Amino acid sequence: MDSGVHGEAFAVPTAGETIIRGVRHGQGPPLVLLHGGPGCYDYFDNSALAGWLAAAYSVYSYDQRGCRRSASAGPFTIEANVDDLDAIRRWAGTERLSLLGHSAGAILALFYAVAHAERVERIVLMSPAGLKPGWRKPFDTTIRERLTRPQKEQLADIDRRILRTADPAERAELYRDRFNAALPCYVDPCHRELAPALEFYDREVNVQTSASALDAYDEALFRTRLSRVGDRVGIMHGRSDPIPWRVVDDLLRLLPTARVVPLERCGHFPWLEEPDACREALLTFLSR
């Protein structure tokens, strides 16, 4: 994912003695990139996507709390992540910012917009994970259908090793290996060779943050508050993303004026799988 373009590191103290660490690229209006997971890491740093955007924006990307460089004792909740994001806004000295949330990062972007609508310029939801329950079953089915025999054997071996180990560090690394083993199933089958490998994944951060978002989601509240930003939201989703299109339909019930860009023959990583279409859609929406 490395574009060869390196930015300026930053560190922002937030609640609970957590220090959020990230990188800023470019100059211009502030745009924050939110990685997925939860529990992954800033895979946007030095990416082609950050390079595209840094030509016109001050692009901030960072490891969310508990992830890689942003060590934290918690809490690992969606509310704490919203507070971290607003701490970055204040540290950057800006009243308003734009957000690009990928996968679970899209959920964080929406929770931030519900809490701080007046602070949001534009929002891009790229390959968004679902806010509402029910999307995981078709997601898991698609992943299983795309697994090759070697992948199935590799995953079975990892699962056996997870059950055998009592070492937390070894278990954490095995869960990262398991995630990486399945990632070729996240892209369109014609793009399997483009699937990334994640440097970091913390399953406990994932479980706790995901559970808190599910508990905190209130559909009526979201519909009311997101009406204030709906015309500033763009949704980009691949037709071949294992996250089902029903997630986009659910979002459109909350954001009926959002602009939707479907990407054909594209799975979960548009900037890797369909870079030209992804770049054009992003720059067009953000510059409207």
GIHUUR-V762758 format. One record per residue. N is the residue number from 1. RES is the residue in one small letter. PHI is phi as a letter, one per 20 degrees, with the letter a starting at -180 (NA if undefined). D_CENTER is the distance of its C-alpha to the mean C-alpha in Angstrom with 2 decimals. Layout:
# GIHUUR-V762758
n = <N & N>
res = <RES & RES>
phi = <PHI & PHI>
d_center = <D_CENTER & D_CENTER>
This chain:
# GIHUUR-V762758
n = <1 & 2 & 3 & 4 & 5 & 6 & 7 & 8 & 9 & 10 & 11 & 12 & 13 & 14 & 15 & 16 & 17 & 18 & 19 & 20 & 21 & 22 & 23 & 24 & 25 & 26 & 27 & 28 & 29 & 30 & 31 & 32 & 33 & 34 & 35 & 36 & 37 & 38 & 39 & 40 & 41 & 42 & 43 & 44 & 45 & 46 & 47 & 48 & 49 & 50 & 51 & 52 & 53 & 54 & 55 & 56 & 57 & 58 & 59 & 60 & 61 & 62 & 63 & 64 & 65 & 66 & 67 & 68 & 69 & 70 & 71 & 72 & 73 & 74 & 75 & 76 & 77 & 78 & 79 & 80 & 81 & 82 & 83 & 84 & 85 & 86 & 87 & 88 & 89 & 90 & 91 & 92 & 93 & 94 & 95 & 96 & 97 & 98 & 99 & 100 & 101 & 102 & 103 & 104 & 105 & 106 & 107 & 108 & 109 & 110 & 111 & 112 & 113 & 114 & 115 & 116 & 117 & 118 & 119 & 120 & 121 & 122 & 123 & 124 & 125 & 126 & 127 & 128 & 129 & 130 & 131 & 132 & 133 & 134 & 135 & 136 & 137 & 138 & 139 & 140 & 141 & 142 & 143 & 144 & 145 & 146 & 147 & 148 & 149 & 150 & 151 & 152 & 153 & 154 & 155 & 156 & 157 & 158 & 159 & 160 & 161 & 162 & 163 & 164 & 165 & 166 & 167 & 168 & 169 & 170 & 171 & 172 & 173 & 174 & 175 & 176 & 177 & 178 & 179 & 180 & 181 & 182 & 183 & 184 & 185 & 186 & 187 & 188 & 189 & 190 & 191 & 192 & 193 & 194 & 195 & 196 & 197 & 198 & 199 & 200 & 201 & 202 & 203 & 204 & 205 & 206 & 207 & 208 & 209 & 210 & 211 & 212 & 213 & 214 & 215 & 216 & 217 & 218 & 219 & 220 & 221 & 222 & 223 & 224 & 225 & 226 & 227 & 228 & 229 & 230 & 231 & 232 & 233 & 234 & 235 & 236 & 237 & 238 & 239 & 240 & 241 & 242 & 243 & 244 & 245 & 246 & 247 & 248 & 249 & 250 & 251 & 252 & 253 & 254 & 255 & 256 & 257 & 258 & 259 & 260 & 261 & 262 & 263 & 264 & 265 & 266 & 267 & 268 & 269 & 270 & 271 & 272 & 273 & 274 & 275 & 276 & 277 & 278 & 279 & 280 & 281 & 282 & 283 & 284 & 285 & 286 & 287 & 288>
res = <m & d & s & g & v & h & g & e & a & f & a & v & p & t & a & g & e & t & i & i & r & g & v & r & h & g & q & g & p & p & l & v & l & l & h & g & g & p & g & c & y & d & y & f & d & n & s & a & l & a & g & w & l & a & a & a & y & s & v & y & s & y & d & q & r & g & c & r & r & s & a & s & a & g & p & f & t & i & e & a & n & v & d & d & l & d & a & i & r & r & w & a & g & t & e & r & l & s & l & l & g & h & s & a & g & a & i & l & a & l & f & y & a & v & a & h & a & e & r & v & e & r & i & v & l & m & s & p & a & g & l & k & p & g & w & r & k & p & f & d & t & t & i & r & e & r & l & t & r & p & q & k & e & q & l & a & d & i & d & r & r & i & l & r & t & a & d & p & a & e & r & a & e & l & y & r & d & r & f & n & a & a & l & p & c & y & v & d & p & c & h & r & e & l & a & p & a & l & e & f & y & d & r & e & v & n & v & q & t & s & a & s & a & l & d & a & y & d & e & a & l & f & r & t & r & l & s & r & v & g & d & r & v & g & i & m & h & g & r & s & d & p & i & p & w & r & v & v & d & d & l & l & r & l & l & p & t & a & r & v & v & p & l & e & r & c & g & h & f & p & w & l & e & e & p & d & a & c & r & e & a & l & l & t & f & l & s & r>
phi = <NA & f & e & n & d & d & d & e & f & c & b & c & f & c & f & m & m & e & d & e & d & b & b & d & d & m & c & q & g & f & c & d & e & d & f & e & p & g & n & e & a & f & e & e & g & m & e & f & g & f & f & g & f & f & f & c & c & e & e & d & c & b & f & f & g & n & d & l & f & e & g & b & e & n & f & d & c & f & f & f & f & f & f & f & f & f & f & f & g & f & f & f & m & c & e & c & b & d & c & c & d & d & l & f & f & f & f & g & g & f & f & f & f & f & e & c & g & f & e & d & e & b & c & d & d & d & l & f & f & e & e & e & f & o & e & f & f & f & f & f & f & f & g & f & f & e & f & e & g & g & f & f & f & f & f & f & f & f & f & f & f & f & f & e & e & d & e & g & f & f & f & f & f & f & f & f & g & f & g & f & f & e & f & g & e & e & e & g & g & f & d & g & f & e & f & f & d & e & f & b & b & d & f & f & f & g & f & f & f & f & f & f & f & f & f & e & f & c & f & f & f & f & f & f & f & f & f & f & c & g & f & d & d & d & d & d & b & f & f & d & f & f & f & f & f & g & f & f & f & f & f & f & f & e & c & f & e & f & e & d & d & e & d & f & l & c & d & e & c & g & f & e & e & c & f & f & f & f & f & f & f & f & f & f & f & f & e & g>
d_center = <14.83 & 17.30 & 18.83 & 21.57 & 20.92 & 20.61 & 19.99 & 21.32 & 20.09 & 19.85 & 20.05 & 19.88 & 21.66 & 20.34 & 21.71 & 22.90 & 23.69 & 20.09 & 19.59 & 16.21 & 16.42 & 14.87 & 16.22 & 17.43 & 18.39 & 20.88 & 22.82 & 22.60 & 20.84 & 17.84 & 14.32 & 11.38 & 8.16 & 5.23 & 3.51 & 2.58 & 6.21 & 7.38 & 9.83 & 8.60 & 9.26 & 9.17 & 9.42 & 9.73 & 13.01 & 15.89 & 14.02 & 15.86 & 13.29 & 13.87 & 17.51 & 17.79 & 16.58 & 18.57 & 21.71 & 21.56 & 19.19 & 18.75 & 15.21 & 13.79 & 11.01 & 11.22 & 10.93 & 10.19 & 13.42 & 14.78 & 12.78 & 15.04 & 16.78 & 15.97 & 18.36 & 18.96 & 21.31 & 19.16 & 19.03 & 15.60 & 15.10 & 12.89 & 15.88 & 15.99 & 12.44 & 13.59 & 16.72 & 15.17 & 13.43 & 16.85 & 18.61 & 16.93 & 18.11 & 21.55 & 21.74 & 21.02 & 23.88 & 22.45 & 23.04 & 20.29 & 17.03 & 14.63 & 10.86 & 8.32 & 4.98 & 3.15 & 3.90 & 4.31 & 3.02 & 5.66 & 7.82 & 8.02 & 8.99 & 11.49 & 12.90 & 13.45 & 15.21 & 17.30 & 18.40 & 18.89 & 19.42 & 22.02 & 19.67 & 17.41 & 18.53 & 16.08 & 12.65 & 10.83 & 8.71 & 7.77 & 8.14 & 7.48 & 8.19 & 11.56 & 12.96 & 16.35 & 17.76 & 19.10 & 16.39 & 16.12 & 19.68 & 19.43 & 16.18 & 18.18 & 21.19 & 19.64 & 18.42 & 21.97 & 23.64 & 22.03 & 22.92 & 25.84 & 28.69 & 27.87 & 24.30 & 25.85 & 28.34 & 25.84 & 23.72 & 27.00 & 28.14 & 25.01 & 25.39 & 29.05 & 28.31 & 25.86 & 28.70 & 31.24 & 29.69 & 30.08 & 28.56 & 25.24 & 24.19 & 25.16 & 23.44 & 20.11 & 20.57 & 21.54 & 18.41 & 16.47 & 19.10 & 18.66 & 14.95 & 15.93 & 18.94 & 17.12 & 14.54 & 17.28 & 17.19 & 13.66 & 15.12 & 18.16 & 21.26 & 22.73 & 19.92 & 19.91 & 20.98 & 17.84 & 15.53 & 14.01 & 15.00 & 12.89 & 14.96 & 13.82 & 12.82 & 14.33 & 15.02 & 16.70 & 13.89 & 11.81 & 14.88 & 15.84 & 12.72 & 12.20 & 15.94 & 16.09 & 13.71 & 15.94 & 18.98 & 18.15 & 17.38 & 20.50 & 20.67 & 23.70 & 22.32 & 19.11 & 21.36 & 23.70 & 21.48 & 19.04 & 22.27 & 22.51 & 19.50 & 19.45 & 21.12 & 18.58 & 15.59 & 14.71 & 12.97 & 12.51 & 12.68 & 14.56 & 17.73 & 17.38 & 13.88 & 14.72 & 12.73 & 15.90 & 16.80 & 18.00 & 14.57 & 15.14 & 18.68 & 17.77 & 15.73 & 18.76 & 21.02 & 19.32 & 18.92 & 21.91 & 22.11 & 18.59 & 18.81 & 17.49 & 17.33 & 17.65 & 17.48 & 20.23 & 20.19 & 16.47 & 14.04 & 10.33 & 10.29 & 12.26 & 12.90 & 14.48 & 16.20 & 17.46 & 17.25 & 20.16 & 19.09 & 15.52 & 17.12 & 19.80 & 17.73 & 15.49 & 18.61 & 20.67 & 18.53 & 17.93 & 21.63 & 23.10>
